[in-house]
Amino acid sequence: MMENQIAPKAEMAQVPQAAEVAELELQAVIGFNGHVPTGLKCHPDQEHLVYPLGCTVLIQAINTNEQSFLHGHGNNVSCVDVSNSGEYIASGQVTYMGFKADIILWDYKKRELIARLSLHKGKIEDLAFSPNDLYLVSLGGPDDGSVVVWSIAKRDAICGSPAAGLNVGNATAVIFSGGCDEMFVTAGNGTIRVWELDLPNRKIWPTECLTGQMKRIVLCITMPSDDSFFYLGTTTGDILKMNPRTKLMADTGPVKDKFSLGVTAIKCLKMGALLVGSGTGLLVLCKSPSYKPIKNRGLVRGNTIPDFYLVYGEQEAEGGKKPRREVLMAWDDGKIRAFAPETGRLMYAINNAHRIGVTAIATTSDCKRIISGGGEGEVRVWQIGCQTQKLEEALKEHKSSVSCIRVKSNDEECVTASTDGTCIIWDLVRLRRSQMILANTLFRCVCYHPEEFQIITSGTDRKIGYWEVYDGSVIRELEGSSSGSINGMDISVDGVHFVTGGKDHMVKVWDYNEGEVTHVGVGHSGTITRLRISPGNQYIISVSADGAILRWKCPFTT
């Protein structure tokens, strides 16, 4: 039974990882998480988007979706800017407290690193190029608090200064003048400053802007090319219009019906209007001084989808069998919904499938049954027909949320993982428990080995466990991560490799027999929640809590 698959039961110690670990090749990114303020940039060629994801900066063609990746940061990218000429990209990162946070200057055409600029500590809060690509200004994070002007030609710092005064909060946003290389603006918590560059003396001189009794926390800034005014979006949902010459406030609004959850993005258009984005996902076109919406468009917010399943099969119909395809989704509102993959049309919904949200879902290979898990711990088996969805049985052994479900290839057995520290193997013929696995962890993921005599599990204890299906005994334990839980796992169709991902943001490829990591993929900026290997071992798909979907080239073939 499963000879030569893994080490014998006597080998219970942790297996050391391989000395040489290769890099997993990132092929494509689907989705934009929006966690980096003003992090989505349109290149001046109007044909490409530039945005950060994890440690990577992406350049994506708008029409073809072709992607290029700029690798060089050792931690998550925190800000990005593109020069007016389009020749340069600058990106800054987060690092650990007390350590220097790098700024990288990139050549756009060559997609190459030009220079690494290091002065700030902890985090680069924001970056801005001067209008003629002479200078780059950088803003340090809360542990740094300084603003630095860099020479693009010399790739070196010209001068720096504390970004804000002593009695105010941190500066969090910076923008250069629209037409002058010697003026820029910084703003943040209770501070708005106009700076002038004194190049002969290598100094920058700030002037505080006056807003009277009004105290605001600024999230974003925009300035037209003529430098007549600049506009600031605030956490309180209003917009401040400032005069850069007099340093006085010209107007503010809207007086009523402020932008809910703050003004998170703002852009001055050539016609003089403002494009404003709010924290609720509302996009508004407005003008000074009323700032009332001329046009608006809302982005729909919905429930969370903890799990989904792609169904391919056949179903009985008039005239014989016909193909059946649907995307089956578990929702935290307690419903199971099925959608047509081609059109996105809702095919059916099972209301009140679980009391505390549907947390995991799977189907049998014949597409006649759905197995779902809920936040209350129940495992429910549903009979699915052409027009009907009927509850067949509710299995009530788990005491906490069901996190993962896998079905055996013969459809007669399934295994469920739960945060109550148990994995239960269910007999789907008799609809009862046949085996239970116990561990001191919150199980997040489980997989059958293709030969189905063993399962592998992982969870909050960061260990990967190999278990016998027959008697539930543990065979081997591996140290799966140095930090944070492992939330997702999948195994190749031949059982030679498996992949894991979790709170450490890394995709790891493992050799099943040796218990060693062979490849690591770095690209996610959020906790990885699910992974899948494509049936032909061509791709690895990983998804994370920040909304990103990453496609990696599979380093092994069948």
N, C-alpha and C positions, 0 to 999 in steps of 0.2 A: 504493500500500500504506500504509494508515493515514494518509492525508493529513489535515492540520490537527489531528492528535492531540496532537503535542508540538512543541517547537522543533526545528529541523533539527540534524544531527549537529555542525555547526560550533559550536553553543552548548554548550560543555562546562563553562563556568564555573557556579558555584553561583548559583541563582536566589534573589533576595531575597524574604523573606516579606512578606505584606501588612501594612500599618501598623496596620489595624484588625482585631482578631481577636475574634470573638463568643464568648460562653460557651455551651457545650453543655449542654442541659437534661437533668438527671438525673431519670428517671421512677421508677425502682424499684431496690431493692437486694435481692438474694437471698443469704441466708447471713450468718453472723456469724463473724468470724475469731477472736475470743477473745484477741487479742494485748494488749489493754489490761486490766491486772489489775482485777478486780471492776468491769469496764466494762459489764456487762449489768444494768440496773436495771428493776424493775417499778414503774410509777407507782402511787401510792396509790389511784387509782381502780380498780385491778386490771383495767383494760381495755387498757392500753398498755405497751409496752416502750420503754425509752430506751437507746440505745447508740451509741458512736462508730464511724465508719468513715472513715479518712483525715482530711480537714479538716472533715468534716461530722458533725453529731449527728442521729441518726434517731429519730423517734417513730413507732412502728408499732403499729397496732391488732391485738390478739391474735386476735380472731375474724374480722376481715375482711381483715387484712394491708394495710390502707390505710396509706400512709406519708407523713410530713411531714419536710422537711429543714430543719435550722437551719444556715445558711451565715454565716460570719463569721471563722473562724480562717484564718490565713495559712499554717499548717503542721499536721502531724498532731495530732489530739486525743489527749492522753495520759491523761486521767482525766475522769470525769463523776459527778455526784451529783444527786439529786432531793430537794427539801425534803419534810419530813413532811406538810405541808399539800398538797403537789402543785402549789403555785402557781409555784414556781421550779425551774429547772434551772441548774446551774453546770457549766461545762466548762473544762478547762485544756489547754494545748498544749505541744508541743516547739518550740524555736527554735534558732538557732545560738548557740554559746558566746559569752558576753559580751553578748548581746542580751536584751531583756526578753521574757518569755513571758507572753502574755495569759491572763487568766481572763475568761470571758464569762458574765454573768448573763442568763438568758433568762426571758421571760414564757411560761409553758407554754400558757395558753389562747390568747393572741394569736400564739404562735409567733414572737415578736419579741425582738430584742436589747434589753435594758434598760440594761446598763452593761458597760464594758470595764475590768477592774481589772488594773493593771500595776505590779508591784514586783519579782517574782521574776525571776531570770535563767536562761536555758538550758532549763528544763523545769519544769512543774507536776507534781509526783509524785502528789499525792492531794488530794482535797477532801472536806469534810463540813459539812453544815448543822447548826445547833443545833436542838433538838427543837421550839422554837416559832418558828422562822424569823427569829430576831433576828440571828444571826451566821452567817458562813461562815468556816471555818478552812481555810487552804491550806498545803500543804507543798511547798517548793522541792526541785528535784532535786539531784544530786551537786555541780554547780557553784554552787549557791546555798546549800543547807543551812539555810534559815531556815523558821520557821513564823510565819504572819501571821493575825491575826483581823480580819475585815472586818465593818462594820456594813451590814446589808442595807438598812435605811431610808435611810442617808446615802450608800450606795454608795462608802464610803471606808474606808481602813485605820484600825483603832483602835490596834493595837500589834503588835509582832513580836519574835522572839527566835531565837537559834540553836536548831535543833531537837534537837540531840544534843550530848553532852559531847565533850571533846577526845580522849579515849582510846578512843572507840568509833566504829563506822561510821555510815553515813547512816541517817536515819529515812526509811522508805518508805511507811508507812501511817498514817492518822489516822481517828479516829472520835469523834463527840461523845457525851456522856452520853445515856442514854435518856430522862431526865426533867429534867435540869438544864442551863440555858443557859450556865452558867459553868464547866463542866468538860468536858475532852476528853482523849483518850489518843493518844500517838504511839508508834510502834515501828518497829524496823528491825534493822540489823546490830549486835547486842549492846546495844541500847538499848530500854527500855520506860519511858515517862514518863507520869505523870498531871499534867495542867496545870489550874491554876485561874485564871480571869479576874478581875482586879482592875480593874473598870471605872472607879471614881473616879480611880485613879492611872494609868489607861491602861497597865497592866502585865499580863503573864502569868507565873505562878510555877510552875516544874516541880518535881516530886518523882520521883526515880528509884525504880523498883520493884526489889525485891531477889529474885534468883533463885539465890542461893548460888553454887556452883561451875559451875552450868549456864550455858553460853553458847549462844545461839541466834540465828539470822537469821529474823526474823518477816516473813511474806508477807501476812498478812491478820488483821483483828480483827473481833470481833462483841461486842455488849453488849446485854443484855436491857433492857426498859423500866424495871425497878425498880432498875437499877444495882447489883445485889447482887454480881455478879462480871463480869469480861470475859474472853474467850477469845481466844487467839492461835494461829494456824497457822504452822508453821515449815518451813524447808527440809529438816530432818531427818525430817519425817513425824510429829512428835508435836504435841500440843496443850497449851498452858500455860493454867491457870486462875488468874487473879489477882484479889485483893481490892482494889477501888479506894480503900477507906478506910484499910486498914492498909498498902497497897502491897506486900503479901507474896504469895507464890505459895501457892495452896490445894492444888493437885494438878497432876499432869501424866500424860499417857498417850497412846496405849497403851504399856505397858512392852515388850511383844513385838508383832511384826507391825505395825510402824509403817506409815504410809501411804507407799507407794512414790512416789518423785520429789516428795515434799513435800506439805504441805497448802496448796493454792493458793486455796481459797475456803472460807469458813465462815460459817454463819448460825445464830443462836440462835432457836429456835422458841418459840411461846407456851407449849407444853406442857413446856418445859424441856429438851427434847432438842436436839441439834446436827445440822445438815445439813452434811456435810463433803465437799468435792471435792478429789481428789488429782491430781497431775501425770500419772498414768497414765490419767485419764479415768474414774476410779471415783467414784461418788456414794454416800455412806454416811450412814445415820442411826445416831447413837450418843449415849451419855450419859456424863457424869462419874460416878464417877472412873475407870472401866475403859476407856471410849472404845472398847469392842468393838462391832463392827457389829451393830445390831439388824436392819437391812435394808440391802441394797446393790444397786446397779445399775451395770453396766459399760458403757462406750461402746466399740464395736469399733474397733480401729485396723487399717488395711489397707495395701496397697501404693499407691504413687503412680501416678496416671494422667496421663502426659505429653500425650496427645492423644486425641480422640474424633471420631466421624463419625456423622451421622444419615443412615440409609439409607431412601429411599423408592423403591419401584419395583414390579415385578411378577415373579412367578416361575411356572414351569410346574408344574401340579399336575393331579390327576385331575379331568376335567371342564373343563379349560382353564386359563387363567391366573387367579391370585388375587393381591391386593395383598400387598406385602412391606414391612414396616416393622421396623427394628431400630436400636438404638444400638450402634455399633461402637466399642470402646474399646481403646486401646493401653496396656499395663501394663508397669511396670518389672520385673516378675517374669518377663518374656519371653513372656507369653501375650497373645493377642488374644481378647477376649471380646465376645460379642454378646448384648444384652439386649432384651427386649420393652419398648417405650417406655411402654405403658399400665400394665403390671403390675410391671415390673422383673425379670421372670423371666429367668434365664439360658437363652438359646436354644442356644448352642454356644460352645465354647472351642477355640482352636488352641494346643496346648501346644508349648513350645519353638519359638515362631515366630522368635525371635532370641536369640542367645547372651547379649548384654549389654543386655537390656531392649528393649522396643518403644518407639521414641521418636517415631514419626510414622506416620500412617495416612490412607488415602483409598480411595475406591472408584470404579469406573467407573459411568457413569449408568445402564447396563443392569443393575447390581447383580450381575453375573456374575463380577466380579474385585475382589479387594482388593489394593492396593499398600501395602506396609508398609516402614518403615525402622527400622533398629536401631542400638544404641550402638556396634556393631562396624563400621558403615558400609555394611552390605549393604542393597540394595533387593530385596524379594522380591515376586513376583507370585503370587497365589493364585487358583485357580478355586473358586468357591463355588456349590454346588448345594443342593437341598432338604435333603439328608441328609449331604453330604460337603463337605470342605474340603481341597483338594489343592494342593500346591506345584507351580507351573508352571515358575518360573525364579527363580534367585538371581543378581542383577546385582551384581558386585563391583568397582566403580570407585572409590567413595568410600573415603577412608582414615580417616575419623572419623565421629562420630555424625551420622545424618540428622535434621535438625531440622524439615523441612516438606516436604509433598508436595502438588502440585496436578495434577489431571487435565484434559486438554483435552476440550472438549465432545463431540467425535466419538469419544472413548475410544481413539484411536489413538496418543496421545502423552501423556506426563506430564513434569513438571519436579520435581526434588528439590533441596533446599538442604541443605548440610552444613557442619559446623564445621571442615572441612578447607580451607575457602576456595573451594569449587567449587559451582556449580549445574550439574546435568547434565540435559539434555533427552533423554528416552528414547523410542525407537520401540517402542510396545507391540504392534505387529504382528510385527516381526522380533525383538523382545526384545533390543535392543542400543542402545548410545549413538548418538545422532545429532548432538549438539552439547554443548560444555562451555563454561562461563563461569568465569573465574578472577578473583579479587580478593584484596587483602590485608586480609581480614576473616574472621570466623567468621560465616557466613551463618546467620541465625535464621528468616527468612521469605521467601516468594516468592509472587507472584501472576501469573496470566495477565491481560492486558488482555482484555476481552470479545471484541475482534476477533481476539485470539490471535496477532497478529504480533509483539507485544512482551510482555516480562515486567518486573515491578518487584521489586526485592530490597532487603533491608536486613539489618543485623547489628550486630556489636560496634563497627564503625568509625563508627556513628551516621549513615551516609550512606544515602540512598535512591537506588538505581541504576535507570535505565531501560535496557533491553537489547533488541537485535534478536534474535528467535528464529532467523532464517534463518542468520546468520553469527556470532552470539554477541558482536557488537560493542556497546560502551557508547554510549548516545546522550546521556544527561544524568545529572548527579549533583546531588542536593539535600542540604543539611545538615538531617538529620531530627531531631536532638536536640542540646541543648547539654551533656547529661550522661547517660552510660550507654547501653547497647545498646538497639536496637529489636528487640523479640521477636515482635510480632504485626502482621499487616497483612491488609487485605481491601479489595476494590474493588467499587464499585456495579455493578449489572447493565448500566447504560448507559455505564460507563467514564468518567464525568465527574468523579467524586470517589473518593478512597480514604481509608482510616483507618489510623493507626499507633498503637502503644503500646509501652512498654518500661520501662526501669529508672527513668525520671524520673516514673513514676506518672501520666502525663498521656495522655489520649486526644486525638489530633489528627485533624481532618478537613482533607483537602487537596483543592485543585482540581488535577485531573490535568494539564490543559493548561498552566496558569499556574505550577504548581509552588509554590503559596502555601498557607499554613495559613489556613483560613477560620473554624474553630471549635476551641476547646480545652475538654476536660472534665476537671475536677479533682474527684476523689472517692476514688480508690484510695489505700490506705495501704501497699500492697506493689507489687512489680514486676509490671507487666502482662505476661501470658504469651501470650494469644490474644485476637483480636477478630474479630467477624463482623458484616456488615450483613445485615439480614433481606431476603429475596427481593423484597419490595415496597417496600424503602427506608423502612420505617416505624420500625425500631429499629436501634440499634447495641448489640451485646452485647459487653462486655469482661470478662475474668476475670483475676485476679491471684494471685500466689504465696501471699498470705495467706488464700486461700479465698473471696474475695468475688466475686460475680457482679453486675455493674452493667448496668442497662438505660437507655440514653439515647434521647432523642427525635431521630430523624434530621432534620437541618436542611435536607435536600434531598429532592425527590420525583422520581419517574420521569415 
